[in-house]
Amino acid sequence: MPDKPADYYYEWHTEGKTKTPYAIHSPNNEVLAFAGLYTWWPDKALPQDHQDYWTLTATILTRAAVGEVSQLHDRTPVTLPPSFWDEWLDAGQDGDQSLVDAAVAAATPVAEALEFYQVGPLTGNGPELVHPTGS
């Protein structure tokens, strides 16, 4: 089991109709934490006291890929350094575009340092998912 927000994330590099999976990680297996957003929204077609009236939705923010991972895909998650976690998670923070811009800027050194290697077909959900091809 991972002992941090994320050890890896996956990206598929596509050439023609061939999709090849890669595990992307930080050097020395340092922590990866992704900037995300969530919101609750009401389903106005339902009565307010209905159990499904409120729905939670969430997303991970992405940015233009930089560094070596840009060989795989043109986008990558916004990977926040630990020094930015408190600011991102501060409930009193204005969640506006300037905060998103600051998160992307803080994430740039992390994104530029990401490394990757090819993995086998992604089946199952165990630790074998991060084994390099041929291991």
N, CA, C and O atoms as CSV, one atom per row, in Angstrom:
chain,resi,resn,atom,element,x,y,z
A,1,MET,N,N,0.831,-1.179,0.000
A,1,MET,CA,C,0.000,0.000,0.000
A,1,MET,C,C,0.881,1.249,0.000
A,1,MET,O,O,1.892,1.294,0.700
A,2,PRO,N,N,0.507,2.249,-0.771
A,2,PRO,CA,C,1.281,3.491,-0.767
A,2,PRO,C,C,1.170,4.182,0.589
A,2,PRO,O,O,0.137,4.114,1.255
A,3,ASP,N,N,2.244,4.843,0.981
A,3,ASP,CA,C,2.230,5.559,2.252
A,3,ASP,C,C,2.224,7.069,2.040
A,3,ASP,O,O,2.588,7.828,2.938
A,4,LYS,N,N,1.820,7.492,0.879
A,4,LYS,CA,C,1.755,8.915,0.551
A,4,LYS,C,C,0.613,9.139,-0.432
A,4,LYS,O,O,0.033,8.174,-0.930
A,5,PRO,N,N,0.279,10.403,-0.720
A,5,PRO,CA,C,-0.860,10.646,-1.618
A,5,PRO,C,C,-0.776,9.857,-2.922
A,5,PRO,O,O,-1.779,9.294,-3.361
A,6,ALA,N,N,0.386,9.806,-3.542
A,6,ALA,CA,C,0.555,8.998,-4.755
A,6,ALA,C,C,2.021,8.658,-4.919
A,6,ALA,O,O,2.898,9.485,-4.666
A,7,ASP,N,N,2.276,7.436,-5.345
A,7,ASP,CA,C,3.633,7.013,-5.681
A,7,ASP,C,C,3.901,7.216,-7.168
A,7,ASP,O,O,5.009,7.569,-7.569
A,8,TYR,N,N,2.867,6.987,-7.980
A,8,TYR,CA,C,2.972,7.024,-9.432
A,8,TYR,C,C,1.667,7.547,-10.011
A,8,TYR,O,O,0.647,7.618,-9.326
A,9,TYR,N,N,1.718,7.903,-11.259
A,9,TYR,CA,C,0.507,7.994,-12.055
A,9,TYR,C,C,0.858,7.428,-13.413
A,9,TYR,O,O,2.033,7.262,-13.741
A,10,TYR,N,N,-0.147,7.136,-14.194
A,10,TYR,CA,C,0.057,6.472,-15.477
A,10,TYR,C,C,-0.313,7.379,-16.626
A,10,TYR,O,O,-1.219,8.207,-16.540
A,11,GLU,N,N,0.410,7.194,-17.687
A,11,GLU,CA,C,0.091,7.889,-18.933
A,11,GLU,C,C,0.305,6.892,-20.057
A,11,GLU,O,O,1.185,6.034,-19.987
A,12,TRP,N,N,-0.501,7.015,-21.080
A,12,TRP,CA,C,-0.374,6.169,-22.245
A,12,TRP,C,C,0.160,7.020,-23.388
A,12,TRP,O,O,-0.387,8.072,-23.717
A,13,HIS,N,N,1.235,6.539,-23.979
A,13,HIS,CA,C,1.786,7.203,-25.164
A,13,HIS,C,C,1.180,6.504,-26.379
A,13,HIS,O,O,1.236,5.280,-26.498
A,14,THR,N,N,0.605,7.291,-27.269
A,14,THR,CA,C,-0.069,6.727,-28.439
A,14,THR,C,C,0.726,7.012,-29.694
A,14,THR,O,O,1.068,8.157,-29.989
A,15,GLU,N,N,1.013,5.959,-30.420
A,15,GLU,CA,C,1.614,6.065,-31.752
A,15,GLU,C,C,0.721,5.269,-32.688
A,15,GLU,O,O,0.603,4.050,-32.564
A,16,GLY,N,N,0.092,5.971,-33.629
A,16,GLY,CA,C,-0.886,5.319,-34.497
A,16,GLY,C,C,-2.015,4.800,-33.644
A,16,GLY,O,O,-2.681,5.571,-32.953
A,17,LYS,N,N,-2.241,3.488,-33.685
A,17,LYS,CA,C,-3.290,2.880,-32.875
A,17,LYS,C,C,-2.729,2.133,-31.670
A,17,LYS,O,O,-3.468,1.468,-30.943
A,18,THR,N,N,-1.417,2.246,-31.463
A,18,THR,CA,C,-0.771,1.542,-30.354
A,18,THR,C,C,-0.642,2.459,-29.152
A,18,THR,O,O,-0.058,3.540,-29.234
A,19,LYS,N,N,-1.207,2.004,-28.015
A,19,LYS,CA,C,-1.112,2.748,-26.762
A,19,LYS,C,C,-0.194,1.973,-25.813
A,19,LYS,O,O,-0.430,0.800,-25.524
A,20,THR,N,N,0.852,2.644,-25.336
A,20,THR,CA,C,1.821,2.014,-24.450
A,20,THR,C,C,1.752,2.690,-23.083
A,20,THR,O,O,1.871,3.913,-23.000
A,21,PRO,N,N,1.558,1.908,-21.988
A,21,PRO,CA,C,1.460,2.513,-20.658
A,21,PRO,C,C,2.831,2.790,-20.031
A,21,PRO,O,O,3.777,2.020,-20.197
A,22,TYR,N,N,2.906,3.894,-19.319
A,22,TYR,CA,C,4.114,4.285,-18.604
A,22,TYR,C,C,3.744,4.659,-17.179
A,22,TYR,O,O,2.693,5.252,-16.938
A,23,ALA,N,N,4.608,4.311,-16.237
A,23,ALA,CA,C,4.482,4.759,-14.850
A,23,ALA,C,C,5.329,6.011,-14.706
A,23,ALA,O,O,6.501,6.024,-15.081
A,24,ILE,N,N,4.738,7.054,-14.167
A,24,ILE,CA,C,5.428,8.331,-13.989
A,24,ILE,C,C,5.567,8.565,-12.494
A,24,ILE,O,O,4.611,8.402,-11.736
A,25,HIS,N,N,6.764,8.950,-12.078
A,25,HIS,CA,C,7.047,9.124,-10.650
A,25,HIS,C,C,8.065,10.238,-10.454
A,25,HIS,O,O,8.674,10.717,-11.411
A,26,SER,N,N,8.238,10.639,-9.217
A,26,SER,CA,C,9.246,11.651,-8.913
A,26,SER,C,C,10.581,10.948,-8.646
A,26,SER,O,O,10.601,9.777,-8.269
A,27,PRO,N,N,11.674,11.650,-8.837
A,27,PRO,CA,C,12.984,11.060,-8.533
A,27,PRO,C,C,13.028,10.613,-7.074
A,27,PRO,O,O,12.442,11.262,-6.208
A,28,ASN,N,N,13.705,9.531,-6.805
A,28,ASN,CA,C,13.850,8.999,-5.437
A,28,ASN,C,C,12.500,8.678,-4.788
A,28,ASN,O,O,12.395,8.605,-3.564
A,29,ASN,N,N,11.475,8.489,-5.613
A,29,ASN,CA,C,10.127,8.154,-5.119
A,29,ASN,C,C,9.619,9.146,-4.074
A,29,ASN,O,O,8.998,8.756,-3.086
A,30,GLU,N,N,9.888,10.422,-4.300
A,30,GLU,CA,C,9.352,11.457,-3.424
A,30,GLU,C,C,7.841,11.533,-3.621
A,30,GLU,O,O,7.305,11.027,-4.607
A,31,VAL,N,N,7.179,12.158,-2.689
A,31,VAL,CA,C,5.728,12.233,-2.678
A,31,VAL,C,C,5.180,12.956,-3.916
A,31,VAL,O,O,5.761,13.933,-4.390
A,32,LEU,N,N,4.059,12.458,-4.422
A,32,LEU,CA,C,3.302,13.146,-5.466
A,32,LEU,C,C,1.934,13.485,-4.880
A,32,LEU,O,O,1.241,12.613,-4.355
A,33,ALA,N,N,1.562,14.730,-4.972
A,33,ALA,CA,C,0.228,15.171,-4.549
A,33,ALA,C,C,-0.330,16.038,-5.666
A,33,ALA,O,O,0.344,16.953,-6.142
A,34,PHE,N,N,-1.541,15.759,-6.080
A,34,PHE,CA,C,-2.149,16.436,-7.220
A,34,PHE,C,C,-3.124,17.513,-6.766
A,34,PHE,O,O,-3.891,17.306,-5.825
A,35,ALA,N,N,-3.097,18.654,-7.428
A,35,ALA,CA,C,-4.059,19.716,-7.150
A,35,ALA,C,C,-5.409,19.285,-7.699
A,35,ALA,O,O,-5.538,18.949,-8.876
A,36,GLY,N,N,-6.394,19.299,-6.847
A,36,GLY,CA,C,-7.731,18.907,-7.270
A,36,GLY,C,C,-8.764,19.909,-6.790
A,36,GLY,O,O,-8.506,20.734,-5.913
A,37,LEU,N,N,-9.923,19.815,-7.382
A,37,LEU,CA,C,-11.056,20.655,-7.017
A,37,LEU,C,C,-12.269,19.758,-6.817
A,37,LEU,O,O,-12.380,18.690,-7.419
A,38,TYR,N,N,-13.174,20.214,-5.958
A,38,TYR,CA,C,-14.428,19.487,-5.809
A,38,TYR,C,C,-15.553,20.490,-5.603
A,38,TYR,O,O,-15.322,21.634,-5.210
A,39,THR,N,N,-16.744,20.052,-5.868
A,39,THR,CA,C,-17.919,20.882,-5.608
A,39,THR,C,C,-19.131,19.974,-5.412
A,39,THR,O,O,-19.204,18.869,-5.948
A,40,TRP,N,N,-20.068,20.478,-4.634
A,40,TRP,CA,C,-21.373,19.846,-4.499
A,40,TRP,C,C,-22.336,20.620,-5.373
A,40,TRP,O,O,-22.300,21.850,-5.376
A,41,TRP,N,N,-23.195,19.943,-6.114
A,41,TRP,CA,C,-24.190,20.634,-6.934
A,41,TRP,C,C,-25.539,19.937,-6.767
A,41,TRP,O,O,-25.612,18.719,-6.611
A,42,PRO,N,N,-26.601,20.737,-6.803
A,42,PRO,CA,C,-27.937,20.167,-6.613
A,42,PRO,C,C,-28.539,19.697,-7.937
A,42,PRO,O,O,-28.319,20.297,-8.989
A,43,ASP,N,N,-29.295,18.619,-7.856
A,43,ASP,CA,C,-30.079,18.142,-8.992
A,43,ASP,C,C,-31.463,18.749,-8.844
A,43,ASP,O,O,-32.320,18.212,-8.142
A,44,LYS,N,N,-31.669,19.874,-9.515
A,44,LYS,CA,C,-32.918,20.642,-9.369
A,44,LYS,C,C,-34.153,19.872,-9.833
A,44,LYS,O,O,-35.279,20.293,-9.564
A,45,ALA,N,N,-33.954,18.741,-10.533
A,45,ALA,CA,C,-35.094,17.928,-10.959
A,45,ALA,C,C,-35.648,17.099,-9.801
A,45,ALA,O,O,-36.733,16.528,-9.909
A,46,LEU,N,N,-34.904,17.032,-8.690
A,46,LEU,CA,C,-35.334,16.257,-7.534
A,46,LEU,C,C,-35.785,17.192,-6.415
A,46,LEU,O,O,-35.340,18.338,-6.348
A,47,PRO,N,N,-36.672,16.709,-5.533
A,47,PRO,CA,C,-37.033,17.526,-4.371
A,47,PRO,C,C,-35.820,17.680,-3.443
A,47,PRO,O,O,-34.973,16.789,-3.368
A,48,GLN,N,N,-35.744,18.810,-2.741
A,48,GLN,CA,C,-34.587,19.104,-1.905
A,48,GLN,C,C,-34.347,18.077,-0.804
A,48,GLN,O,O,-33.219,17.934,-0.333
A,49,ASP,N,N,-35.377,17.368,-0.392
A,49,ASP,CA,C,-35.192,16.375,0.664
A,49,ASP,C,C,-34.868,14.980,0.115
A,49,ASP,O,O,-34.766,14.023,0.882
A,50,HIS,N,N,-34.708,14.863,-1.198
A,50,HIS,CA,C,-34.359,13.576,-1.808
A,50,HIS,C,C,-32.907,13.238,-1.483
A,50,HIS,O,O,-32.056,14.128,-1.457
A,51,GLN,N,N,-32.615,11.960,-1.233
A,51,GLN,CA,C,-31.257,11.550,-0.857
A,51,GLN,C,C,-30.215,11.815,-1.950
A,51,GLN,O,O,-29.027,11.937,-1.649
A,52,ASP,N,N,-30.640,11.905,-3.193
A,52,ASP,CA,C,-29.704,12.153,-4.292
A,52,ASP,C,C,-29.735,13.593,-4.782
A,52,ASP,O,O,-29.225,13.886,-5.863
A,53,TYR,N,N,-30.329,14.499,-4.002
A,53,TYR,CA,C,-30.424,15.898,-4.430
A,53,TYR,C,C,-29.038,16.517,-4.623
A,53,TYR,O,O,-28.820,17.260,-5.580
A,54,TRP,N,N,-28.105,16.215,-3.724
A,54,TRP,CA,C,-26.744,16.765,-3.820
A,54,TRP,C,C,-25.790,15.726,-4.389
A,54,TRP,O,O,-25.794,14.568,-3.971
A,55,THR,N,N,-24.975,16.147,-5.341
A,55,THR,CA,C,-23.978,15.281,-5.966
A,55,THR,C,C,-22.603,15.904,-5.798
A,55,THR,O,O,-22.418,17.097,-6.040
A,56,LEU,N,N,-21.637,15.089,-5.381
A,56,LEU,CA,C,-20.251,15.532,-5.245
A,56,LEU,C,C,-19.505,15.213,-6.538
A,56,LEU,O,O,-19.545,14.082,-7.024
A,57,THR,N,N,-18.831,16.209,-7.087
A,57,THR,CA,C,-17.975,15.982,-8.251
A,57,THR,C,C,-16.570,16.467,-7.921
A,57,THR,O,O,-16.391,17.386,-7.122
A,58,ALA,N,N,-15.576,15.843,-8.544
A,58,ALA,CA,C,-14.178,16.192,-8.295
A,58,ALA,C,C,-13.374,16.067,-9.578
A,58,ALA,O,O,-13.759,15.360,-10.509
A,59,THR,N,N,-12.250,16.767,-9.604
A,59,THR,CA,C,-11.364,16.726,-10.755
A,59,THR,C,C,-9.929,16.968,-10.311
A,59,THR,O,O,-9.695,17.590,-9.275
A,60,ILE,N,N,-8.974,16.482,-11.084
A,60,ILE,CA,C,-7.562,16.804,-10.886
A,60,ILE,C,C,-7.204,17.850,-11.933
A,60,ILE,O,O,-7.518,17.691,-13.113
A,61,LEU,N,N,-6.547,18.917,-11.499
A,61,LEU,CA,C,-6.111,19.953,-12.438
A,61,LEU,C,C,-4.954,19.446,-13.273
A,61,LEU,O,O,-4.103,18.702,-12.785
A,62,THR,N,N,-4.924,19.849,-14.533
A,62,THR,CA,C,-3.807,19.496,-15.407
A,62,THR,C,C,-3.152,20.763,-15.940
A,62,THR,O,O,-3.696,21.863,-15.842
A,63,ARG,N,N,-1.986,20.573,-16.496
A,63,ARG,CA,C,-1.204,21.665,-17.057
A,63,ARG,C,C,-0.492,21.161,-18.298
A,63,ARG,O,O,-0.482,19.962,-18.575
A,64,ALA,N,N,0.100,22.078,-19.042
A,64,ALA,CA,C,0.933,21.672,-20.168
A,64,ALA,C,C,2.109,20.867,-19.625
A,64,ALA,O,O,2.730,21.256,-18.636
A,65,ALA,N,N,2.407,19.762,-20.265
A,65,ALA,CA,C,3.523,18.922,-19.828
A,65,ALA,C,C,4.845,19.644,-20.074
A,65,ALA,O,O,5.020,20.335,-21.078
A,66,VAL,N,N,5.762,19.467,-19.139
A,66,VAL,CA,C,7.114,20.012,-19.249
A,66,VAL,C,C,8.096,18.897,-18.929
A,66,VAL,O,O,7.712,17.866,-18.377
A,67,GLY,N,N,9.335,19.097,-19.266
A,67,GLY,CA,C,10.351,18.105,-18.960
A,67,GLY,C,C,10.191,16.857,-19.812
A,67,GLY,O,O,9.586,16.881,-20.883
A,68,GLU,N,N,10.746,15.773,-19.307
A,68,GLU,CA,C,10.786,14.514,-20.051
A,68,GLU,C,C,9.395,13.941,-20.347
A,68,GLU,O,O,9.194,13.334,-21.399
A,69,VAL,N,N,8.440,14.125,-19.439
A,69,VAL,CA,C,7.113,13.525,-19.656
A,69,VAL,C,C,6.385,14.145,-20.842
A,69,VAL,O,O,5.399,13.583,-21.318
A,70,SER,N,N,6.847,15.277,-21.321
A,70,SER,CA,C,6.207,15.869,-22.499
A,70,SER,C,C,6.397,14.995,-23.732
A,70,SER,O,O,5.721,15.194,-24.742
A,71,GLN,N,N,7.317,14.022,-23.662
A,71,GLN,CA,C,7.477,13.046,-24.754
A,71,GLN,C,C,6.287,12.100,-24.829
A,71,GLN,O,O,5.994,11.545,-25.888
A,72,LEU,N,N,5.601,11.917,-23.701
A,72,LEU,CA,C,4.495,10.963,-23.630
A,72,LEU,C,C,3.153,11.588,-23.957
A,72,LEU,O,O,2.337,10.989,-24.658
A,73,HIS,N,N,2.921,12.795,-23.448
A,73,HIS,CA,C,1.611,13.420,-23.566
A,73,HIS,C,C,1.776,14.921,-23.427
A,73,HIS,O,O,2.754,15.389,-22.843
A,74,ASP,N,N,0.834,15.675,-23.955
A,74,ASP,CA,C,0.949,17.138,-23.888
A,74,ASP,C,C,0.405,17.729,-22.593
A,74,ASP,O,O,0.584,18.922,-22.350
A,75,ARG,N,N,-0.261,16.921,-21.745
A,75,ARG,CA,C,-0.805,17.390,-20.472
A,75,ARG,C,C,-0.276,16.508,-19.344
A,75,ARG,O,O,0.094,15.356,-19.567
A,76,THR,N,N,-0.245,17.056,-18.146
A,76,THR,CA,C,0.167,16.317,-16.961
A,76,THR,C,C,-0.567,16.890,-15.750
A,76,THR,O,O,-0.936,18.064,-15.761
A,77,PRO,N,N,-0.787,16.087,-14.704
A,77,PRO,CA,C,-1.430,16.637,-13.507
A,77,PRO,C,C,-0.583,17.749,-12.883
A,77,PRO,O,O,0.639,17.765,-13.036
A,78,VAL,N,N,-1.231,18.668,-12.187
A,78,VAL,CA,C,-0.521,19.687,-11.414
A,78,VAL,C,C,-0.052,18.989,-10.136
A,78,VAL,O,O,-0.858,18.697,-9.252
A,79,THR,N,N,1.246,18.724,-10.042
A,79,THR,CA,C,1.856,17.992,-8.931
A,79,THR,C,C,2.433,18.990,-7.934
A,79,THR,O,O,3.479,19.590,-8.180
A,80,LEU,N,N,1.756,19.161,-6.826
A,80,LEU,CA,C,2.130,20.181,-5.851
A,80,LEU,C,C,3.288,19.747,-4.964
A,80,LEU,O,O,3.299,18.618,-4.473
A,81,PRO,N,N,4.257,20.624,-4.753
A,81,PRO,CA,C,5.323,20.321,-3.794
A,81,PRO,C,C,4.779,20.463,-2.369
A,81,PRO,O,O,3.833,21.219,-2.149
A,82,PRO,N,N,5.352,19.758,-1.411
A,82,PRO,CA,C,4.878,19.865,-0.024
A,82,PRO,C,C,4.820,21.307,0.487
A,82,PRO,O,O,3.969,21.633,1.314
A,83,SER,N,N,5.703,22.160,0.011
A,83,SER,CA,C,5.723,23.555,0.462
A,83,SER,C,C,4.467,24.331,0.063
A,83,SER,O,O,4.222,25.413,0.595
A,84,PHE,N,N,3.665,23.795,-0.869
A,84,PHE,CA,C,2.451,24.478,-1.319
A,84,PHE,C,C,1.174,23.825,-0.799
A,84,PHE,O,O,0.087,24.362,-1.010
A,85,TRP,N,N,1.277,22.695,-0.135
A,85,TRP,CA,C,0.086,21.973,0.312
A,85,TRP,C,C,-0.800,22.814,1.224
A,85,TRP,O,O,-2.013,22.878,1.026
A,86,ASP,N,N,-0.200,23.459,2.224
A,86,ASP,CA,C,-1.013,24.238,3.164
A,86,ASP,C,C,-1.768,25.352,2.457
A,86,ASP,O,O,-2.937,25.594,2.754
A,87,GLU,N,N,-1.110,26.033,1.523
A,87,GLU,CA,C,-1.789,27.102,0.795
A,87,GLU,C,C,-2.941,26.549,-0.045
A,87,GLU,O,O,-4.029,27.124,-0.065
A,88,TRP,N,N,-2.701,25.430,-0.738
A,88,TRP,CA,C,-3.742,24.847,-1.590
A,88,TRP,C,C,-4.923,24.353,-0.766
A,88,TRP,O,O,-6.072,24.475,-1.190
A,89,LEU,N,N,-4.648,23.802,0.402
A,89,LEU,CA,C,-5.700,23.198,1.224
A,89,LEU,C,C,-6.346,24.166,2.205
A,89,LEU,O,O,-7.269,23.774,2.919
A,90,ASP,N,N,-5.903,25.399,2.266
A,90,ASP,CA,C,-6.440,26.405,3.175
A,90,ASP,C,C,-7.883,26.739,2.787
A,90,ASP,O,O,-8.130,27.330,1.736
A,91,ALA,N,N,-8.823,26.356,3.641
A,91,ALA,CA,C,-10.245,26.587,3.346
A,91,ALA,C,C,-10.594,28.071,3.300
A,91,ALA,O,O,-11.621,28.440,2.731
A,92,GLY,N,N,-9.763,28.925,3.888
A,92,GLY,CA,C,-10.018,30.353,3.860
A,92,GLY,C,C,-9.457,31.047,2.619
A,92,GLY,O,O,-9.651,32.249,2.431
A,93,GLN,N,N,-8.774,30.296,1.789
A,93,GLN,CA,C,-8.152,30.819,0.570
A,93,GLN,C,C,-9.211,31.101,-0.497
A,93,GLN,O,O,-10.149,30.321,-0.665
A,94,ASP,N,N,-9.063,32.201,-1.206
A,94,ASP,CA,C,-9.931,32.453,-2.356
A,94,ASP,C,C,-9.528,31.493,-3.469
A,94,ASP,O,O,-8.384,31.504,-3.923
A,95,GLY,N,N,-10.458,30.676,-3.899
A,95,GLY,CA,C,-10.174,29.704,-4.947
A,95,GLY,C,C,-10.349,30.309,-6.321
A,95,GLY,O,O,-11.244,29.915,-7.068
A,96,ASP,N,N,-9.506,31.257,-6.657
A,96,ASP,CA,C,-9.638,31.946,-7.935
A,96,ASP,C,C,-8.490,31.575,-8.878
A,96,ASP,O,O,-7.642,30.744,-8.552
A,97,GLN,N,N,-8.484,32.197,-10.030
A,97,GLN,CA,C,-7.468,31.883,-11.037
A,97,GLN,C,C,-6.057,32.174,-10.542
A,97,GLN,O,O,-5.115,31.481,-10.928
A,98,SER,N,N,-5.896,33.185,-9.696
A,98,SER,CA,C,-4.547,33.482,-9.200
A,98,SER,C,C,-4.018,32.347,-8.326
A,98,SER,O,O,-2.815,32.087,-8.327
A,99,LEU,N,N,-4.886,31.669,-7.582
A,99,LEU,CA,C,-4.456,30.514,-6.799
A,99,LEU,C,C,-4.055,29.366,-7.722
A,99,LEU,O,O,-3.044,28.702,-7.489
A,100,VAL,N,N,-4.841,29.133,-8.764
A,100,VAL,CA,C,-4.507,28.081,-9.732
A,100,VAL,C,C,-3.178,28.399,-10.402
A,100,VAL,O,O,-2.332,27.517,-10.555
A,101,ASP,N,N,-2.989,29.646,-10.802
A,101,ASP,CA,C,-1.724,30.047,-11.428
A,101,ASP,C,C,-0.550,29.845,-10.480
A,101,ASP,O,O,0.517,29.395,-10.899
A,102,ALA,N,N,-0.740,30.175,-9.200
A,102,ALA,CA,C,0.319,29.980,-8.203
A,102,ALA,C,C,0.620,28.494,-8.021
A,102,ALA,O,O,1.778,28.111,-7.858
A,103,ALA,N,N,-0.418,27.658,-8.047
A,103,ALA,CA,C,-0.214,26.211,-7.921
A,103,ALA,C,C,0.582,25.671,-9.101
A,103,ALA,O,O,1.494,24.866,-8.914
A,104,VAL,N,N,0.249,26.104,-10.310
A,104,VAL,CA,C,0.980,25.650,-11.503
A,104,VAL,C,C,2.435,26.101,-11.415
A,104,VAL,O,O,3.341,25.330,-11.732
A,105,ALA,N,N,2.667,27.332,-10.991
A,105,ALA,CA,C,4.038,27.826,-10.863
A,105,ALA,C,C,4.812,27.029,-9.809
A,105,ALA,O,O,5.967,26.664,-10.031
A,106,ALA,N,N,4.173,26.758,-8.655
A,106,ALA,CA,C,4.827,25.986,-7.599
A,106,ALA,C,C,5.115,24.562,-8.052
A,106,ALA,O,O,6.095,23.955,-7.622
A,107,ALA,N,N,4.257,24.029,-8.923
A,107,ALA,CA,C,4.387,22.652,-9.393
A,107,ALA,C,C,5.430,22.487,-10.497
A,107,ALA,O,O,5.850,21.366,-10.783
A,108,THR,N,N,5.848,23.573,-11.113
A,108,THR,CA,C,6.749,23.463,-12.264
A,108,THR,C,C,8.032,22.694,-11.956
A,108,THR,O,O,8.382,21.804,-12.730
A,109,PRO,N,N,8.757,22.986,-10.865
A,109,PRO,CA,C,9.974,22.199,-10.607
A,109,PRO,C,C,9.692,20.710,-10.409
A,109,PRO,O,O,10.487,19.867,-10.823
A,110,VAL,N,N,8.569,20.389,-9.780
A,110,VAL,CA,C,8.194,18.983,-9.598
A,110,VAL,C,C,7.933,18.355,-10.961
A,110,VAL,O,O,8.437,17.272,-11.257
A,111,ALA,N,N,7.146,19.036,-11.790
A,111,ALA,CA,C,6.785,18.508,-13.107
A,111,ALA,C,C,8.012,18.325,-13.991
A,111,ALA,O,O,8.103,17.344,-14.728
A,112,GLU,N,N,8.948,19.255,-13.925
A,112,GLU,CA,C,10.153,19.159,-14.757
A,112,GLU,C,C,11.044,17.995,-14.359
A,112,GLU,O,O,11.816,17.505,-15.183
A,113,ALA,N,N,10.956,17.539,-13.112
A,113,ALA,CA,C,11.815,16.468,-12.620
A,113,ALA,C,C,11.208,15.074,-12.753
A,113,ALA,O,O,11.898,14.083,-12.514
A,114,LEU,N,N,9.934,14.975,-13.129
A,114,LEU,CA,C,9.284,13.667,-13.194
A,114,LEU,C,C,10.020,12.729,-14.143
A,114,LEU,O,O,10.548,13.145,-15.174
A,115,GLU,N,N,10.039,11.466,-13.771
A,115,GLU,CA,C,10.668,10.417,-14.570
A,115,GLU,C,C,9.612,9.375,-14.922
A,115,GLU,O,O,8.544,9.338,-14.310
A,116,PHE,N,N,9.906,8.532,-15.903
A,116,PHE,CA,C,8.943,7.509,-16.295
A,116,PHE,C,C,9.652,6.294,-16.851
A,116,PHE,O,O,10.819,6.346,-17.239
A,117,TYR,N,N,8.912,5.197,-16.880
A,117,TYR,CA,C,9.381,3.985,-17.534
A,117,TYR,C,C,8.162,3.206,-18.004
A,117,TYR,O,O,7.062,3.342,-17.468
A,118,GLN,N,N,8.393,2.387,-19.021
A,118,GLN,CA,C,7.311,1.598,-19.596
A,118,GLN,C,C,6.936,0.466,-18.654
A,118,GLN,O,O,7.800,-0.162,-18.042
A,119,VAL,N,N,5.628,0.213,-18.546
A,119,VAL,CA,C,5.124,-0.900,-17.750
A,119,VAL,C,C,4.326,-1.821,-18.656
A,119,VAL,O,O,3.989,-1.465,-19.785
A,120,GLY,N,N,4.031,-2.999,-18.149
A,120,GLY,CA,C,3.259,-3.959,-18.926
A,120,GLY,C,C,1.811,-3.546,-19.030
A,120,GLY,O,O,1.417,-2.507,-18.501
A,121,PRO,N,N,1.016,-4.352,-19.706
A,121,PRO,CA,C,-0.417,-4.050,-19.816
A,121,PRO,C,C,-1.023,-3.867,-18.427
A,121,PRO,O,O,-0.717,-4.625,-17.506
A,122,LEU,N,N,-1.874,-2.871,-18.283
A,122,LEU,CA,C,-2.453,-2.565,-16.983
A,122,LEU,C,C,-3.674,-3.437,-16.736
A,122,LEU,O,O,-4.769,-3.157,-17.224
A,123,THR,N,N,-3.466,-4.490,-15.974
A,123,THR,CA,C,-4.556,-5.379,-15.582
A,123,THR,C,C,-4.441,-5.612,-14.084
A,123,THR,O,O,-3.335,-5.636,-13.544
A,124,GLY,N,N,-5.542,-5.781,-13.426
A,124,GLY,CA,C,-5.526,-5.976,-11.987
A,124,GLY,C,C,-5.399,-4.656,-11.261
A,124,GLY,O,O,-5.602,-3.586,-11.835
A,125,ASN,N,N,-5.053,-4.753,-9.966
A,125,ASN,CA,C,-4.894,-3.537,-9.178
A,125,ASN,C,C,-3.835,-3.693,-8.098
A,125,ASN,O,O,-3.926,-3.063,-7.044
A,126,GLY,N,N,-2.846,-4.514,-8.347
A,126,GLY,CA,C,-1.813,-4.766,-7.356
A,126,GLY,C,C,-0.510,-4.051,-7.644
A,126,GLY,O,O,-0.414,-3.280,-8.598
A,127,PRO,N,N,0.486,-4.306,-6.824
A,127,PRO,CA,C,1.775,-3.624,-6.967
A,127,PRO,C,C,2.497,-3.966,-8.274
A,127,PRO,O,O,3.429,-3.265,-8.668
A,128,GLU,N,N,2.074,-5.031,-8.942
A,128,GLU,CA,C,2.698,-5.390,-10.222
A,128,GLU,C,C,2.474,-4.329,-11.289
A,128,GLU,O,O,3.168,-4.325,-12.306
A,129,LEU,N,N,1.531,-3.442,-11.080
A,129,LEU,CA,C,1.241,-2.391,-12.067
A,129,LEU,C,C,2.421,-1.453,-12.287
A,129,LEU,O,O,2.497,-0.798,-13.327
A,130,VAL,N,N,3.341,-1.373,-11.333
A,130,VAL,CA,C,4.467,-0.454,-11.482
A,130,VAL,C,C,5.772,-1.169,-11.823
A,130,VAL,O,O,6.833,-0.546,-11.837
A,131,HIS,N,N,5.703,-2.452,-12.094
A,131,HIS,CA,C,6.911,-3.174,-12.498
A,131,HIS,C,C,7.288,-2.769,-13.920
A,131,HIS,O,O,6.443,-2.782,-14.814
A,132,PRO,N,N,8.549,-2.410,-14.130
A,132,PRO,CA,C,8.975,-2.069,-15.494
A,132,PRO,C,C,8.793,-3.255,-16.440
A,132,PRO,O,O,8.857,-4.412,-16.022
A,133,THR,N,N,8.568,-2.956,-17.704
A,133,THR,CA,C,8.446,-3.998,-18.705
A,133,THR,C,C,9.696,-4.876,-18.667
A,133,THR,O,O,10.820,-4.375,-18.620
A,134,GLY,N,N,9.485,-6.179,-18.687
A,134,GLY,CA,C,10.614,-7.115,-18.697
A,134,GLY,C,C,11.114,-7.489,-17.327
A,134,GLY,O,O,12.078,-8.247,-17.215
A,135,SER,N,N,10.480,-6.974,-16.258
A,135,SER,CA,C,10.987,-7.353,-14.924
A,135,SER,C,C,10.144,-8.452,-14.318
A,135,SER,O,O,10.418,-8.898,-13.204
